[in-house]
Amino acid sequence: MFAIGQNYPSGAKSASLGHASVALSDLWASYNNQAGLAFLEAPEVGAFFENRFLMQELNAQGVAFAMPFKKMGGTLGINLYRFGYSNFNDNKLGLTFAKKFGKVFSAGIQLNLHYFQQGGSYESILTATGELSMLLYLAENWTLGAHVFNPTRTSMASFDREKIPTVFRLGTAYAFSEKVQASLEIEKDLVYEPTFRAGLEYKPSKKVSIRAGLNSNPISPAFGLGLNLGDFVFDAASSWHQVLGFSPQASLSYRFNRPKSRRK
């Protein structure tokens, strides 16, 4: 299900896990759960590209940057998302602040500027939304994440009753060992039936990750891999729809001033 203004989880790692990513802490939390950015230990920048259903008109791409500030225990971020083509495109610019409260809890807020460009006789639309999120370490290897997009139920325009979707996400991630991690998530749009997601990641080595996931409503299996190349991280993924086919995605991120040790 895709709607104009929909806050769709992003990043190839998220895609390979069936988008069960609301409880993960990485650069792509900039799109999936901004509170996760608070646990970054160094600045990061990245970009992703998705060819949804192998159709040029349904391409999605984005860039993200996050800068942690240790003294204030928080992270500032900016991200840009674009979906569509020349005659119709959905664009979102997000400004993020995420802050840690102690060693195990963080909260995030993001302000978005949306620009919907429509062809023909339709007018383009400029509006704004917000996002709220939290991340909690229940244990060293167990996290709980929650995220809400557009809690104020912003309308598409002042004259239009159609509203940008309000979406709630709640999920958890549990690492059974340094090599195996599982994630579960539920998403609920105020209008549509809930979506359930599950993902599994296996790391045969420190540099390689193999992932699989499942997304309901409709049922869409996903798979992918990740390569940790030091300061660079490359992820590739694809999901499959039984009618519309494959949606490949790739993302690349770079970590500045990487610390010698990082929290797993």
N, C-alpha and C positions, 0 to 999 in steps of 0.2 A: 504494500500500500504506500503510495507516494502522493502527497498533496502539496499545493503551493504553500511555501513557508514552512514545510515540514522540517523538523530538526532531525536529520538522519545521521546516525552514528557514522564516523569516518575513520579512515586509516586502514591500511591493509591488514595490520595485526587484528584489529577489531573485526574486520570482514571475515578473516579466516576462522575466527571463533564464533561465527554466527552472530556477530555483534553483541555478544555477552561481555561487555567491556565497561560497564558502569562502575565496577569495583576495582579497576586497574589504575595504577599511577604511572603515567608516562607522558610524553609530549602530546600524544593524541587525546589525552584527557581534556585538552583545549576544546575539543568538540564533544566528548563523551561524558565527562564529569569533571568540571573545572577544579573541584576541590583536590583532585589528584595531583595537580600541578604544584601544590604546596610542598610535596615531598621530593621534588627535583632538587638535585644538589649542584647543578651547573646549568648555564644557559644552553638552550637547545633550539634548533630551527629545523623545519622539515616541510616536505610537500608530498601530496598524494594525487593520484589520477585514477579515475574509475570510468570504464566504458560499459555503462549499464546495458545489459542485454545485447551487447555488441552493436548498439545503434548510436551513430554519431550525434543524433539529436538529444540523446540522453546522457551525454558525458557529464561527469562531475569532477571537479578538481578544487584543491585548496592548499593554502600555505599557513603555517603556524610558527610563532616564535614565543618563547617563554624565558623570563629572566628572574631567577630567585634572588632574594635579598635576605641574607642570613640574619642581619641585625634586627629586622622587623618580623622575621619568621614567616615571610610571605613571598608570593611570586606574582609578578605582573606578566600578562600575556596579551597577544594580539593574534587574530586569525581571520582569514578571508576564505569564503566558500562561494563557489559558483556552480550552478547546474543549468543545463539547457544548451541552446544554440542561439544564432543571431536573431531569429524572430520571436523567441521566447526564452528568457533566462531568469533564474532566481538567484539573487546575490545577497550575501550576508557578511557584514563586517562586525567582528566581535572584539570587545575590550574586556579583559578578565583581571580579577584580583582574587587570589586564593591565599588563605592564611592558616597556619598551624596553631592549634590551641593545645599545648603540651606536645608529647611525642607520638600520640596515637590518634589524634582527631584533627580534622581540617574542614574548613568550609570555603565555598567559592561562590562568587557572583560574577555574572557576565551581562554586559549591556550590548545589544545588537542593533545595528542599523540595516534594514532590509530594503532592497530595491528590486522590484519586479518589473521587468521590461517585457511588454506585450506588443506583438505586431498588429498590422492592420489598423482598424479604427479604434482598438482598445487603448485606453490610457495606461501609462506606466504608473506604478504605485511606490511611494516612499513611506516607510513606517518604521517603528522601533518596537523591540521586545526585550525581555530579560530572562535570565536563567539563574536558578539557585541550586546548590549542590552540597553534599557532605560526603566525607570518607572517614571510616573508622577502622582502626586496626584492633580487631577482637583478640588477636594473638599475633605473634611475629609472622606467622604464615597464613593468616586468615583476615580478610578485609570485607567490610560491608559498605556499599555505596548507594547513594540515592541522588536523584536528579529530577528537576522539574523545569520544563521549557514553557515559556509564556504563561506564568502564573496569573498575570493580569488579564488574560484572554483578550489580547489586542485584536481589533478589527482590521480588515484589509484596508479600509478607508473610512472616513467619517460618514460617508453617505451609504455605506454598504454594511449589511448585517452579517455578511460572511466573516468569520473570525479565523485568524491564524490558529492552527491546532495547539491545544494545550496537552502536553505529554508528560506523564510521570514514569520514572524508571527506578526500579529497586533491584539490587543484585548483590551477589557475594562471589568471592574468589578464594580458593583454598589450595595451598601448595602442599601436596603430600610428601614431597621431597624437593631437592634442588633441581630435579629433572622433570617432575610431573606437577602440573597445576590444572585445576578444573574451575570453571566459572558458570554460574547460573544467573538468570535475570528474567524479570517480567516487566513489560512495558504496557502502559494503558493510556490510550488516547481517550479523551472525554467522550468522543463520538463512536469510536470503533471498539470491536472486541479486543481483549488483551492479547499480546504477543508474548510467547515464551521463547527463551533462548538458552542455549547451552554450548559450552566450548571446552576443549581439552588441548593442552599444550604439552609436548614432550621434547626435552632437550637432550639429544644423544651426546652433545658436547657443549662447551661454553659458547661456541660460535654459531651453532646451528639449532634452530627450533622448528619442530614439525607440529602443525596445528590442524584441528578439525572442529567443525561446529554445526549447529542445527538451529534454524529459525522457523517458528511456526507462523501461520496466518499470512501468507500461505507457507506450506512446508518447503524450506529451501536449505539443503545441505551446503556446507562450505568447507574449504580446505585451503592450506597455504603453508608457507615456510618463511622463516626469518634468518637473516645472516647478520651476526654481530661482528663487524669488521673494525673493532677498536672504537674510534670516535664516530664512525659511520654505522648506521643500522639500516639494512635494506629488508623490506617485507614485500611479499607477493601473495596474492590470494585470488580466489574466485568462488562465487556462489552460483548455484544452479536452480533455475525455476523450471518446473516440468513443462510449462507451455512456452515461456519466453526465452529460455535458454540461459547461457552463461553471462556472468558479470565480472570480468577480470578487474583487478585493482592492484596497484603498486604504490609503495611509499618509500621515501628515503629521508632520513634525519641525520643531523650532525650535532654532536655534543661538544661544546667549547670547554676548555680547561677541565677536562675530566678528572675527578678526584681519584686517588689511588684505591679507595674502598668505597663501596656504595651499599646502601641498604637494599636488600633483595625484595 
